[in-house]
Amino acid sequence: MFKPDKFVEEKVKELREEIKGRAIIACSGGVDSTTAAVLVHRAIGDNLLAVFVDTGFMRKGEAERIDALFSRLGLNYKIIDASEDFISALKGVTDPEEKRKIIGAKFIEVFEREAKKFGAEYLVQGTIAPDWIESGGGLRETIKSHHNVGGLPKKMNLKLVEPLRDLYKDEVRKVAEYLDLEVKERQPFPGPGLAIRILGEVTREKLDIVREANAIVEEEVEKFYPFPDRPWQYFAVLLPVRSVGVHGDKRVYGYTVAVRMVDSLDGMSAAYFKAAHELLDRIATRITREIKEVNRVVYDITNKPPATIEWE
Ligand code: XMP
């Protein structure tokens, strides 16, 4: 039986011996990176800097949520609003792979700058056992290049510290609970965020639209299907397609939002979720009512394969 109290006690002791200088972690606010941050913070205190890079592609309220969480945990942390940087780096870019590469490179650039400023010698990552056991370059990697916040490059010349390396997800959750972290079950969210949920060029206007639409989907799904009877993942995608509609008695030429909900075990394959029409109705009504730029909502009924879960 895995004992979180014993694990924490031993790991903190180990970390204290291992880390002989300043350390930095890119913290997404997810369970893994936050647990790793808290463990290392217990070992070396404010010699650990937790950095949250706000790319501008985060969900509604995400930066605020993270700010509140890190502050409650007493971490030495920094939230960097790099949205201007990220959005301008994507100007004119429409190819999904190129988008991912640019976002990945930008992320590293911003993070490296902070590491230097702080004088970090160690890089903490929230890698867990399945991350490295399964990272044999599977099919997934060949289809989309995955920018993972956890996947910072070796060339950073920092010594790698991975306190959760031997744990599985359920064990990490136990540790997190023991450390009094929020371990509310959350759906997966891609590293490049909303940027890959806008087909075509990313602009501030489109980000605002998809962020709002996504928040509506999340809110309505979570209200309609109480945990754990929810789809595995549920979100909104902004299409580059415009179509004719009416708002009041005015003809409008508006955007289309695609709603995607899937069930899956691990993201490798997925079945589209047979959502209740009542729920779809509510989502469509709210999106078209609350977001004036959108006049059409469609539901994605494709499985993976042949489609992927995300649209880019
Ligand atoms: P796809 O779209 O490849 O997605 O069927 C499978 C699962 O992975 C998530 N996903 C990502 N996760 N970085 C991540 O950390 C990424 O770049 C990324 N792209 C897709 C996706 O949301 C789904 O859960």
Boltz pocket constraint, residues with backbone or C-beta under 6 A from the ligand:
constraints:
  - pocket:
      binder: B
      contacts: [[A, 140], [A, 144], [A, 145], [A, 146], [A, 147], [A, 148], [A, 149], [A, 188], [A, 189], [A, 190], [A, 191], [A, 192], [A, 233], [A, 266], [A, 267], [A, 268], [A, 304], [A, 307], [A, 308], [A, 309], [A, 310], [A, 311], [A, 312]]
      max_distance: 6.0
